Amino acid sequence: MSRYAIRRLAQAVPIFLGITIITFVLMALVPGDATQVFVDPKVGTIDPEFMQAVRKKWGLDAPLHVQYGRYLLNALRGDLGFSYGTNQAVLDAVLERFPATARLALAALAISAIIGVSTGIFSAAWRGSYFDTAGMVVALFGISMPVFWLGLMLMWFVGVKWPVLPPSGYGQGAVSYLVLPALTLGLAFTASIARVTRSAMLDVINTDYVRTARAKGAHERAVITHHALRNALIPVVTIIGIDFGHLMAGSVIAETVFSWPGIGRLLVDAILQRNLPLVQGSVLFFAVIFMMTNLAVDLAYGFLDPRIRYG
């Protein structure tokens, strides 16, 4: 297993290089540069000499490939640069926002996994019933529903029209402020988990060992949970792991809508300010989280099914 993990980590190196190159190129194609951070909106312009000094300080006067080379060498030493506006280390800025993003992603993952797996199990166990049809219709609606629209609807009805929960903000970490953004992200990913769970359960629910368990007089609940579900877990765990990576990286919209102080909102602000080191560091951090999540899911297969061997 250790050799497999090392090989997977080695395969991630070209992916990280590609991510950094694409980010550099995309940021270079956007008009303007980081000196816009220092522009007073009332004045509209800044002194050309000051602008040139800022570009020289941050290395923006060098060609793009030289800037990229410097960044890559520094990143290999663990230095992701400094934010243009605050002069704060990028790694410190990202890690400072990480707890809020992780908290939101884990809460959303718990909601999506509990509702999605339960719906998929019941839909497969009572295939063709009204519950199965209703569950799949809701799943289709969830897949088609934009996150920002669901967030705005929840914010309006639950936070404004009927003020049961705070509509936005972080509230010093109060749980009440977490509910709406977690529901928004969790419900959006519930549909995919429910569909995969239902499909995986249907593949195993009519197999010989399940029929044998029923013939021996096992209770239907035991047949579903101990025999069918256990052997259907691999695709379910896969989609949950992938969804966690998406929740970490895809929380950008939800954090922006709900003013949640996470990495996603930090990334949006950095893009608007042309803060290349902060954009690059945030994207690279999301990539690391996504790759490590996929690796953890792959390694979990051996615990779920002892028959799996890592080549």
N, C-alpha and C positions, 0 to 999 in steps of 0.2 A: 504493500500500500504506500509506503514511503517513497519508493521509486516512482510510482504512478503520480503521487502528489508533486514530486520534484519535476517530472516531465511536464505536467500540466502548468506549473509555474513558469517553466522555460518557454512554453508555447505562448504565454501571455506577454512576453517581452515584445515581439513584433506588433502585437495589438496595441500596447501602450505607445509605441513609437508612432504607429499610424494615427492614433487619437491625437497626440501632440501635434503632428504635422497638419492634420485636417483643421484643428482648432486655430493654429497659427495662420493658415491660409485664409480661413473664413474671416478671422478678425482683420486680416490685412485688406480684404476686399470691402470692408465697411468704410464709408467715407469718414474722414477726420481721424484724430488720434487722442491719446490720453491727456493732452494738454487742454482738452475741452473741460476737464474737471475744474480747472482754475479760471474759467471764463465767468465773469459776472453777468448774469442774465440781463441786468439793467444796462450794462455797457455794451455787451455783445462782442467785444474784441479785447485782446490783451496785447501787451507790448511784444513785438516780434523778437527782441533780444531775450526777454524773459522766456518766451516760448522755446527758443532755440536752446537756452540753458536747461530747461526742463527736459527737452528731448535728449540732450547730451547726458544729463544725470541718469536717466532711465535707459540709456542705450538705444533710444528710438531713432537716432540719426544714422545708425548702421544699417546695412542691407538686411533683408528679411532672413536670409540663410545664416548670416552672422548672429542675429538675435536668437534664432532657433538653436544654433550651436552652443551659444553661451547658456541658454536656458537648460538644454539637455545636460551639459556638463555639471551645472549647479544642482540639477535635480538628482543626478547620480550620487551627489554628496548629501542629499537630504535637504537641500536649500531650494525652495520653490519660489524664491524672490520675495518682494515686498509690495504691498498694495500702494498704488499711485496716490490715492487720496489721503490715507491715514498713515502711511509709512509703516504699517504693521506687517509683521511676517505673515505670508500667505498661509503657511501651515498652521500658525496660531489662530488666524481668523477662521479657517475652516474647522479646526478642532473645537473652537469656541462655539460654533453653531451646530456641531455634530450631535450633541445630546438632544436638542429640540427635534432635529430631523429623525433621529433614531427612535425617539419616543413616539412621534407621530406614525412612523412606518410600522413599528411593532404593534401599536394599537390598531391600526388599519388592517394589518396582517391577521391579528387575532379575530377581528370582526369578519373578515372575508373567509378565513379558514373555517371558523365555527359554522357560519351560515352556509357557506358553499359546500362543505363536506356533508353536513346534515341534509341539505336539500338534495344533493346528488345521491346519497344513500337511500333516502325515502323514495325518490323518483325511480331508482332502479328496482327497489323492492316491490313497489306497486306500479310496475310498468304498464302504461296504457290507461292509468286511472286519471281522474280529474286533477289529483295532486300532481301527477307527473306532467300533465299538460300545462297546468298553471305554473309549475316550477320552471319549465323550459321557456315559457313565454316571458316570465320575469327575467330569466337568464339572458334571453335575446334582447330584452329592453335594457338590461344592465350593460351588455356589450356595446350597444348602440348609443348609449347615453354619454355625452361629453362631461368630463369631470367639472369643468368650470360652470356648466349649466346646472348640474346637480348641486354644486356648492352654493351658487347664488340662490337657487330655490330653497334649500335648507336654511340659508341665512335669512331669507325674506320671511318664510313662514314660521320657523322655529325661533328665530332671533329677533325679528322685528314685528311681524303681525301678531304672533302669540309669543311674547318674550319669555320663553321657558329657559333658554340657554343664551350665553353671550354670543353675539353674531360674529365677532372676530377678535383678534388679539391673542396674547399669550397669558396675560393675567398672572404673572409671577409663577407660572407652572401649575395653576389650579386645574383640577380635572375637568371642571365644567367647560373650560375653554378648549379642551382637547376633543370633546365629544363630536362636535359638528365637522371639523376637518377630518377626524378619523373615520366618521361615518361616510363622508364624501369619498374618500379614497377607498375605504373598505368595501362599500357597496359596488363601486366601479369594478373591483377585481373579484367580487363574489361570483359573478356569472361564469367566468372562465373556469374557476375551481369546481363549481357545480356541474358544469358540462363534462369536464374531464373525469370527475368522480363517478358520475352516472355511467359514462362510457366504460370506464375501467371495471365498475361493478357488474355491468351487463356481460362483460367478457368472461368473468369468473363465476357468476352466480349460477350458471347451468353446467358447470364442469362436473366431472365424475366425483371428485372428493367432496364437493358441496352436496351432491345428491346422496352420496354415502352417509354424510353427516345427518342429513334429514332422515334417511332410512333407519339410522340407528336411534332415532327418536330425540335428537337434539332439539332444544328449543330454537324457534326461528330467530330470536334475538342473538343467541349464541352462534347460530349458523352465519348470520350476517356479519357480526362483529369479529368473531374469532377465526372464521374460515374465509369468508369472501373478502371482507375489508382488508384483512392482513395481507392477502395476496394481490390486492388491487392498489396497495399503497405507493408503489414505485412511481407510476405516472402522476399520482396525486402529490407526492412529495416533490416531484420535479416541477410541477406547475406552481406549487406554493413557493419553492425556492426561487424560481424565475420571477414570480410576482413580488417577492421581497426585494429583489434587485430593482425591479421596476418601481416599487414604492419608494425606495431610497432615491432613485434618480428621477422618478416621475412625480415627486412631491412638489416640483417647481410650481405647477399651476395652483395646487391647493394652498401652498404656503403664500403665494401671491394674493390669491382671493381672500384668504382669512388673515392676512398680515401676520403669518406665523414666522418667527425669527429663526429659520433654519437655513441650511446650506442652499436650498433651492431659491429662496428669496435673495440670499447673498449673491448667487450667480446671476440672477436677473438684474440686480443693481449694478453688478460688475460689467455686464454686457452693455447696459445703457451708458455707463461711464467710460467705456472703452478701456477698462482696467484689465489688460491682457494677463498679467501674472495671476490675478485673482480668478479670472475665467479659466485659465489653464490649470491652476491648482484645483479648482472645484470640479472641473470635468475629469481630471486625472483621479481625484479622490473617488468620484462616483464610479469610474471604471474599475478601480481597485476593489471597491465594495462589491460590485457586480461579479467580478471574476472570482473573488474569494467565496461569495455565496454559491456560485455554480460549483466550485471545487468542493465545498462542504456538502452540497447535495449529492454529488457523485460519490463521495466517500461514505455517505450515509447509506447508499445502496447495499453495501456489504453487511450492514447491521440489520437492515430490513429483510434481506434474503441471503442467508449464508451460502447459497449455491453460487452467488456471483463471485467471480475471481477477477482481480485487476491484472491485466496483462502488462 
